[in-house]
Amino acid sequence: MKEIKPGPGCEGRIALVSAPWPLFDRPSIQLGSLKAFLEKGLPELRVDAFHVYLKIAQAIGYPLYHVVSERSWMAESPYAALLYPDRMETVARYWNRKGRGHPRLKSTDFDDLCGQIEAASLAILDTKPWDAYFLVGFSICLAQLTSSLYFIREIKRRAPRLRIVAGGSACAGALGEGLIETVPEIDYVIRGEGELPLLQLTEAIRVSPGCTPLPDIPGLIHRRGPPAKDTDHQVPDLDELPIPNYTDYFRDLASSGPRHAFLPKLPLEMSRGCWWNKGGTGCAFCNLNLQWSGYRAKSPEKTVLEIDTLVNRHQVLSLSFMDNLLPAKGLEERFHAIRGLGLDLRLFSEIRAKTSRAVLDAMASAGMREVQVGIEALSTGLLKKLKKGTTAMDNLEIMKNCESPHLPDLTGNLILGFPSSDSQDAAETLDHLTFAFPFRPLKGIDLWLGYGSPLWRDPDRYGIRIQGSHSEYRHLIPREELGKLRLMMLGYHGAVKQQRRMWTPVRKKLAEWRAFYDRMHQGPGFEPILSYRDGQTFLIIYERRLDDEPMTHRLKGTSRAIYLFCETQRSMAEILDQFPQFGEERITPFLRMMVDKQLMFREGERYLSLAVPSRHKA
């Protein structure tokens, strides 16, 4: 079959699109990276990047957009109703049920919201010169499926000869194959990293815009081509990547007027992939790295150059590292180098629970203000099942460290109801939660089974049976179409109700924790719930209490020294070696007393002090 020939005179122009619902307050790193790479490889090519989600956020209001974008299933709902108008009532009922617990969502009329979104979307669609492009690329990630399909369908209606290529995490592997088999408007799918396949696809179409078949491009699935090969095509050295180009986003924001003005955050990356997932043996639930093979990191010099360039180019100081996992080696030196720029930055990153206090200090000195930590569990037995490579004490230690006034704020999740978790895991979690109350609360989340995760690859090991696409999709997508698609979130059978009952007490404890912490931190300023002041020969621990005066504990001499020594978790052998003048028979009662008072945490023969210094120690 012949290739569809693009419109005349459009060989020098392509468009990249990111549909709702990414966070509105930052440009798309996918679009920025691809635009810069294409412009570097083909200097004569014009690349227009459309951050459609920003315009939709302005149309419905930033606060409402933010609330919806944080809830993946609800985010898929409005465009599902627009894609399948005959299902509007079904989707509306689903929206109303899911939004029942949130005041803003509960008060939002779904029909009105869809009308606003449709009007804004049509305004975008009708004002862009789609016939002027020979290729349009879509980046499709979490919560962007129905919105992307809506824009793809409408663009193809307006420009039937236009070629459309889709990529992103929602197109990895078999997910992309399902899309191209089900959605006739999509001509190509990139199943892995986007830069090299998109560049080669662009070059091939420009060289032969007519009917010559495309060459075999690794990582690209072609509707009229041979069966997809299980291959990826990656940039071997990330230092070869140009600095992301976010000019289109900032131009759109500036043109929106003062009513919609805000200071965005800049996304950037030090690395791609996950070094913990070496050999496919990473966290059991994780499918975040489907589009990448292996782990690659930029050099420290490249990272510093990108930060300096982007900050000065766009005149903003808030940055978010989008890495799934920061480099394991040299992280302290990297952040010292970032600090050397002399910029008053506000940084965000995801990090592992084993990140040391020294690295946290270096991050804070560079401007790190918030970290999302892969906690996932407070039971060491459950952490082993999750294949996290951490312990409950590791998690409590970083939660404690991040409670220090000068270190980044911590956010994290607890996975509740993981398949094969048992009553001992739940009981251990409940016990350990009582030691965590002085620290920022974690959010309890239900497990969702992700395509490509170790859990998906080996369901028998975890006692589950995969049942296909997640049952929530049935409220959004017609049955006949849903049966053809292969989607990122899947459903499963296997003691789901039993797991929910078993973890109900933990859910209640998490709610109690949140209420306690919020009450303890009402009012101005921040004062840790459990802190100490050091008198050099003695130590005073302050334990703030709800509706009562603080309780104080004074430790003198060796007791003080042992408590400070255990600021980093220590084994009994290490403690005895550090204090040889005191035998185990004298040290053990002290440690037991500290644990009983919940001033220290014990796991096996290891101990961790839980109070944080009341001020930054030089």
C-alpha positions in Angstrom: 0.0 0.0 0.0 1.2 3.5 -0.8 2.2 6.0 1.8 -0.1 8.9 2.2 1.5 12.0 0.7 1.7 15.1 2.9 0.4 18.4 1.7 2.6 20.5 -0.6 5.3 22.8 0.8 5.2 21.3 4.4 8.5 19.3 4.3 10.2 21.8 6.7 7.8 21.9 9.6 6.6 19.5 12.3 4.6 19.8 15.6 4.9 18.2 19.0 1.9 18.0 21.3 1.5 17.3 25.0 -2.2 17.0 25.9 -3.7 17.3 29.4 -3.1 16.3 32.3 0.6 17.0 33.1 1.3 19.5 35.9 0.5 22.9 34.4 3.2 24.8 36.1 6.1 23.4 34.1 6.9 22.8 30.5 6.9 19.3 29.1 10.5 17.9 29.4 9.5 15.4 26.6 8.6 18.1 24.2 11.5 20.4 25.2 14.1 17.6 24.8 12.7 16.3 21.5 12.4 19.9 20.0 16.0 20.6 20.9 17.3 17.3 19.6 15.5 17.7 16.3 16.6 21.3 15.8 20.2 20.2 16.5 20.0 17.3 14.0 18.1 19.2 11.4 18.8 22.9 11.7 16.6 23.8 8.8 13.6 22.1 10.4 10.9 24.2 12.2 9.6 22.4 15.3 6.5 23.8 17.1 5.8 22.5 20.6 2.2 22.8 21.8 1.8 22.5 25.5 -2.0 22.1 25.1 -2.4 21.3 28.8 -1.4 24.9 29.8 -4.3 26.3 27.7 -6.8 23.9 29.2 -5.6 24.7 32.7 -6.2 28.4 32.0 -9.6 27.7 30.6 -10.9 25.8 33.6 -8.8 27.6 36.2 -5.5 26.5 37.7 -6.9 25.3 41.1 -9.4 22.9 39.5 -6.9 21.7 36.9 -4.4 20.9 39.6 -6.8 18.9 41.6 -7.9 16.9 38.6 -4.3 16.3 37.4 -3.4 14.7 40.7 -6.1 12.0 40.2 -5.3 9.8 37.2 -8.7 8.2 36.7 -10.6 11.4 37.1 -8.1 13.1 34.7 -9.0 10.6 32.0 -12.8 11.2 32.4 -13.5 14.6 30.6 -11.9 13.6 27.4 -13.4 10.1 27.5 -16.8 11.8 27.5 -15.7 13.9 24.5 -14.3 11.0 22.7 -17.4 8.9 23.2 -20.3 11.3 23.5 -22.9 8.5 23.8 -21.2 7.5 27.0 -21.5 10.9 28.7 -23.9 9.8 31.4 -21.8 6.7 32.3 -18.6 8.8 32.6 -20.5 11.5 34.5 -21.7 9.0 37.1 -18.1 7.7 37.4 -16.7 11.2 37.8 -19.3 12.1 40.5 -18.5 8.9 42.4 -14.8 9.4 42.3 -15.0 13.1 43.3 -17.3 12.6 46.2 -14.7 13.0 48.8 -13.2 16.3 47.5 -15.0 19.6 48.0 -13.9 21.2 44.8 -14.6 18.1 42.7 -17.9 17.5 44.4 -19.0 20.9 43.5 -17.9 20.8 39.9 -20.6 20.0 37.4 -19.2 17.5 35.0 -21.3 18.5 32.0 -20.2 22.2 32.4 -16.6 21.1 32.9 -16.7 19.0 29.7 -18.2 22.0 27.9 -15.4 24.3 29.0 -12.8 21.8 28.0 -14.3 21.1 24.6 -14.6 24.8 23.8 -11.0 25.4 24.8 -9.8 22.3 22.9 -11.7 23.3 19.7 -10.2 26.8 20.0 -6.7 25.3 20.0 -7.5 22.9 17.2 -9.1 25.5 14.9 -6.3 28.0 15.3 -3.3 25.8 14.5 -2.2 25.3 10.9 -2.3 21.5 10.9 -2.0 21.4 7.1 1.3 23.2 7.3 3.0 20.2 9.1 4.1 17.0 7.5 4.3 15.2 10.9 2.8 15.7 14.4 4.2 13.8 17.4 2.3 13.1 20.6 4.0 12.4 24.0 1.6 10.1 25.9 2.3 9.4 29.5 0.2 8.7 32.6 -3.3 10.3 32.5 -2.8 11.5 28.9 -4.5 8.6 27.0 -8.0 9.9 26.3 -6.9 13.5 25.9 -4.3 12.5 23.4 -6.7 10.3 21.5 -9.2 13.1 21.3 -6.6 15.6 19.8 -5.3 12.9 17.5 -8.8 12.2 16.1 -9.7 15.9 15.7 -6.4 16.8 14.1 -6.7 14.0 11.6 -10.2 15.2 10.8 -8.8 18.6 9.9 -5.8 17.3 8.1 -6.5 13.8 6.8 -3.1 13.5 5.0 -1.1 14.5 8.0 1.1 11.8 9.6 0.8 11.2 13.3 3.4 9.5 15.6 2.9 8.7 19.2 5.5 8.0 21.9 6.1 8.2 25.6 5.7 5.8 28.5 2.1 4.8 27.5 3.5 3.6 24.2 6.3 1.3 25.4 6.5 -2.2 24.1 3.1 -3.9 23.7 1.3 -0.8 24.8 2.3 0.9 21.6 1.4 -2.1 19.5 -2.1 -2.0 20.9 -2.5 1.7 20.2 -1.5 1.4 16.5 -3.7 -1.6 16.0 -6.7 0.1 17.6 -6.5 3.8 16.7 -6.5 4.2 12.9 -5.5 7.9 13.1 -2.0 6.9 14.5 0.5 6.1 11.7 3.6 5.4 13.8 4.5 4.6 17.4 7.9 4.9 19.1 8.1 2.1 21.6 11.2 3.4 23.5 13.3 6.5 23.9 12.1 9.1 21.4 15.0 11.2 20.1 16.8 8.9 17.6 13.7 7.2 16.1 11.8 10.5 15.8 14.9 12.1 14.1 15.2 9.2 11.6 11.5 9.2 10.9 11.5 12.9 10.3 14.5 12.6 7.9 13.0 9.7 6.1 9.7 11.5 5.4 11.5 14.7 4.3 13.7 12.8 1.9 10.8 10.8 0.5 7.5 12.5 1.2 5.7 10.5 -1.5 5.1 6.8 -1.7 8.5 5.2 -1.1 8.2 2.9 1.9 10.1 4.0 5.1 13.3 2.3 6.0 13.4 0.0 9.0 13.9 2.3 12.0 14.8 0.6 15.3 12.2 1.4 18.0 9.6 2.5 15.5 6.3 0.7 14.8 4.8 1.4 11.4 1.2 0.6 10.6 2.1 -0.6 7.1 5.5 -1.9 8.0 6.8 -5.3 9.1 5.9 -6.7 12.6 7.4 -4.7 15.4 10.8 -5.8 16.7 11.7 -5.9 20.3 14.4 -3.3 19.9 15.1 0.1 21.3 17.2 3.0 19.9 18.8 5.2 22.5 21.3 8.0 22.6 24.3 6.3 24.1 25.8 9.3 25.9 23.3 11.8 27.5 26.0 14.5 27.4 25.3 14.5 23.6 21.7 15.8 24.2 21.2 19.5 23.7 19.7 21.6 26.4 15.9 21.3 26.4 14.1 24.0 24.4 11.1 25.4 26.4 10.6 28.6 24.5 7.1 27.7 23.2 5.8 27.1 26.7 7.1 30.4 28.0 5.9 32.2 24.9 2.4 30.8 25.4 2.5 31.7 29.1 3.6 35.3 28.4 0.9 35.7 25.8 -1.8 34.7 28.2 -1.7 38.0 30.0 -1.3 38.9 33.7 -4.4 37.1 34.9 -2.8 33.8 34.1 0.8 34.7 35.1 2.9 32.6 37.5 6.5 31.6 37.9 6.9 28.1 36.4 9.2 25.3 37.5 11.8 24.0 35.0 12.0 20.2 34.5 15.5 18.7 33.9 17.2 15.4 34.2 20.5 14.1 35.3 19.8 10.5 34.2 17.5 8.1 32.5 16.5 4.6 33.6 17.1 3.1 37.1 20.4 1.6 38.3 18.5 -0.3 41.0 16.6 -2.1 38.2 19.8 -3.7 36.8 18.9 -6.9 35.0 15.2 -6.3 35.4 15.3 -7.1 39.2 14.1 -3.7 40.5 11.2 -2.9 42.7 8.4 -5.5 42.3 5.6 -2.9 41.6 7.5 -0.5 39.4 7.1 0.0 35.6 8.5 3.6 35.3 11.4 2.7 33.0 9.7 0.7 30.2 10.9 3.1 27.5 14.6 2.9 28.5 17.1 0.1 28.5 19.8 0.3 31.2 20.9 3.3 33.1 22.7 6.4 31.8 23.7 9.6 33.6 24.9 13.0 32.4 28.2 14.2 33.6 28.2 16.7 36.6 29.5 19.4 34.2 26.6 18.9 31.8 24.1 19.1 34.6 25.5 22.3 36.0 25.7 23.8 32.5 22.0 23.0 31.8 20.9 24.5 35.1 22.9 27.7 34.6 21.7 28.0 31.0 18.0 27.3 31.7 17.8 29.6 34.7 19.3 32.5 32.9 17.4 31.9 29.7 14.0 31.8 31.4 14.6 33.9 34.6 13.2 31.4 37.0 14.8 29.6 40.0 12.5 26.6 40.7 13.6 23.4 39.1 12.4 19.8 39.3 14.7 16.8 38.6 12.5 14.3 36.6 14.9 11.4 37.1 13.3 8.1 38.3 16.5 7.6 40.3 19.5 10.0 40.7 23.0 8.7 40.0 24.3 6.5 42.8 27.9 7.8 42.7 29.2 11.3 43.2 25.9 12.8 44.2 27.3 14.9 47.0 29.9 16.4 44.6 27.2 17.1 42.0 25.1 19.2 44.4 28.2 21.0 45.7 28.9 22.0 42.0 25.3 23.2 41.7 25.7 25.2 44.8 28.8 26.7 43.3 26.6 28.5 40.7 25.6 30.9 43.5 21.9 30.7 42.5 19.1 30.9 45.1 17.4 27.8 43.7 14.4 25.8 44.9 14.8 22.2 43.9 12.7 19.0 43.9 13.8 15.4 43.3 12.9 11.8 43.9 15.5 9.9 45.9 16.1 6.5 47.5 15.6 6.0 51.2 19.3 5.1 51.6 20.4 8.6 50.7 22.9 9.6 53.3 22.8 12.6 55.6 25.9 14.0 53.9 24.1 13.9 50.5 21.0 15.5 52.0 23.1 18.3 53.5 24.7 18.8 50.0 21.3 18.9 48.4 20.0 21.4 50.9 23.0 23.6 50.4 22.2 23.7 46.7 18.6 24.6 47.2 16.7 21.3 47.5 13.5 22.0 49.3 11.4 18.9 48.8 12.2 15.2 48.1 9.9 12.4 47.2 11.4 9.3 48.8 10.6 5.7 47.8 9.4 4.6 51.2 6.6 2.3 50.2 6.5 0.3 53.5 7.5 0.4 57.1 7.8 -3.3 57.5 11.1 -4.9 56.6 9.4 -8.2 55.7 7.1 -6.3 53.2 10.0 -4.3 51.8 11.7 -7.6 50.9 8.6 -8.7 49.0 8.6 -5.3 47.3 12.3 -5.8 46.4 13.1 -2.4 47.6 16.6 -3.2 49.1 15.8 -1.2 52.2 14.6 -1.8 55.7 12.0 -0.1 58.0 14.9 1.5 59.8 16.3 2.9 56.6 13.0 4.5 56.0 12.6 5.9 59.5 16.1 7.3 59.3 15.6 9.4 56.2 12.2 10.5 57.5 13.9 11.6 60.7 16.7 13.3 58.8 14.2 15.3 56.6 12.5 16.5 59.8 15.5 18.7 60.5 14.6 22.3 59.9 17.3 22.9 57.3 16.8 19.7 55.3 14.3 19.1 52.4 10.7 18.3 53.3 9.8 14.7 52.6 6.9 13.2 50.8 6.3 9.5 50.5 3.8 6.7 50.1 2.9 3.5 51.8 1.6 0.8 49.5 -1.3 -0.9 51.1 -2.6 -4.4 50.1 0.4 -5.5 48.1 -0.2 -9.1 46.9 1.4 -11.7 49.2 1.6 -9.2 52.1 0.3 -10.9 55.3 -1.0 -10.1 58.8 2.6 -9.9 60.1 3.5 -7.2 57.6 0.4 -5.2 58.6 1.1 -5.7 62.4 4.7 -4.7 62.0 3.6 -1.6 60.0 1.2 -0.6 62.8 3.9 -1.0 65.4 6.5 1.0 63.5 4.0 3.8 62.7 3.9 4.8 66.4 7.6 5.7 66.1 7.0 7.7 62.9 4.4 10.1 64.4 7.0 12.9 65.0 7.8 13.0 61.2 5.9 14.1 58.1 3.0 11.7 57.4 3.1 9.3 54.5 0.2 8.8 52.1 -1.4 5.4 52.0 -2.0 4.3 48.4 -3.6 1.2 46.8 -1.3 -0.8 44.6 -2.0 -0.6 40.9 -0.6 -3.3 38.7 1.6 -1.8 36.0 2.3 -3.4 32.7 6.0 -4.5 32.5 6.6 -4.5 36.2 8.2 -7.6 37.9 4.8 -8.2 39.5 3.2 -8.3 36.1 5.9 -10.5 34.7 5.7 -13.1 37.5 2.1 -13.1 38.9 2.3 -16.6 40.2 5.1 -15.7 42.6 2.7 -13.2 44.2 -0.4 -15.3 44.1 -2.4 -13.3 41.6 -4.1 -13.8 38.2 -4.0 -10.9 35.7 -7.4 -10.1 34.3 -6.5 -7.6 31.6 -7.0 -3.8 31.6 -7.9 -2.3 35.0 -11.6 -2.4 35.7 -11.7 1.4 36.1 -11.2 1.7 32.3 -14.6 0.2 31.6 -16.2 3.4 32.9 -14.2 5.4 30.3 -13.7 3.3 27.2 -16.2 1.3 25.2 -15.9 -2.5 25.8 -15.1 -3.4 22.1 -12.3 -0.8 22.0 -11.0 -1.7 25.5 -10.6 -5.3 24.4 -8.2 -4.3 21.7 -6.0 -1.8 23.7 -3.2 -2.8 25.9 -3.0 -0.3 28.7 -0.6 0.7 31.4 -2.8 -0.2 34.4 -4.1 -3.7 34.7 -6.5 -5.5 37.0 -5.9 -8.7 38.9 -7.6 -11.3 41.1 -6.1 -12.6 44.3 -7.3 -12.0 47.8 -8.0 -8.3 47.0 -10.8 -7.9 49.5 -8.9 -9.9 52.2 -5.9 -7.5 51.7 -8.2 -4.5 52.1 -9.6 -5.7 55.3 -6.2 -6.6 56.7 -4.8 -3.1 56.0 -7.8 -1.2 57.2 -6.3 -0.6 60.7 -3.2 0.9 59.0 -5.4 3.2 56.9 -7.0 4.4 60.1 -3.6 4.9 61.8 -2.4 7.0 58.8 -5.4 9.3 59.2 -4.7 9.6 62.9 -1.1 10.4 62.1 -2.0 13.1 59.6 -4.5 14.7 62.0 -1.9 14.7 64.9 0.9 16.1 62.7 -1.3 18.9 61.3 -2.5 20.0 64.8 1.0 19.9 66.1 2.1 22.3 63.3 -0.7 24.8 63.5 0.5 28.4 63.6 3.6 30.2 62.2 7.1 28.7 62.0 8.2 25.1 62.2 9.3 23.4 65.3 10.0 19.6 65.2 7.9 17.4 67.4 10.9 15.5 68.7 14.2 17.5 68.9 17.2 18.0 71.1 19.6 20.7 72.2 23.2 19.8 73.0 25.0 21.1 76.1 28.2 19.3 75.1 28.3 17.4 78.4 24.5 16.8 78.5 21.6 16.7 76.0 18.0 17.8 76.5 15.4 16.1 74.3 12.2 18.0 73.8 9.1 16.0 73.1 6.2 18.2 72.1 2.8 16.9 73.1 -0.8 17.6 71.9 -2.6 20.0 74.2 0.1 19.7 76.9 3.4 21.1 77.9 6.5 19.4 76.2 8.1 16.5 78.0 11.9 16.8 78.5 14.5 14.2 78.8 18.0 15.0 80.0 20.9 12.7 79.0 24.3 13.1 80.6 27.8 11.9 79.9 27.9 8.5 78.1 24.1 8.4 77.7 24.4 11.6 75.7 27.3 10.2 73.7 25.5 7.0 72.8 22.4 8.8 71.8 24.3 11.1 69.4 26.3 8.2 68.1 23.1 6.5 67.1 21.9 9.5 65.0 22.9 7.2 62.2 21.7 3.7 62.7 24.2 1.5 64.6 24.4 -2.2 65.4 25.0 -3.3 69.0 28.5 -4.4 68.0 29.3 -0.9 66.7 28.0 0.7 69.9 30.0 -1.7 72.1 33.1 -1.1 70.0 32.6 2.7 70.3 32.2 2.5 74.1 34.4 -0.3 75.2 34.5 0.9 78.8 30.8 -0.1 79.2 29.7 -3.6 78.7 26.5 -4.8 77.0 24.9 -5.4 80.4 25.1 -1.6 81.1 24.3 -0.3 77.6 21.3 -2.6 76.9 19.1 -1.3 79.7 19.7 2.3 78.5 18.8 1.4 74.9 15.7 -0.5 76.0 14.6 2.5 78.0 15.0 4.8 75.0 13.0 2.5 72.8 10.3 2.1 75.4 10.0 5.9 75.5 10.0 6.0 71.6 13.1 8.2 71.6 15.0 5.5 69.7 13.9 2.8 67.3 15.2 -0.8 67.4 15.1 -3.3 64.6 16.9 -6.5 65.4 20.2 -5.6 66.9 20.3 -2.1 65.3 19.4 1.2 67.0 18.4 4.6 65.7 18.0 7.9 67.7 14.8 9.7 66.6 15.2 13.3 67.8 16.6 15.9 65.4 18.8 18.8 66.3 16.7 21.9 67.0 18.9 24.0 64.8 21.4 23.4 62.0 24.7 22.0 63.2 27.7 23.6 61.5 
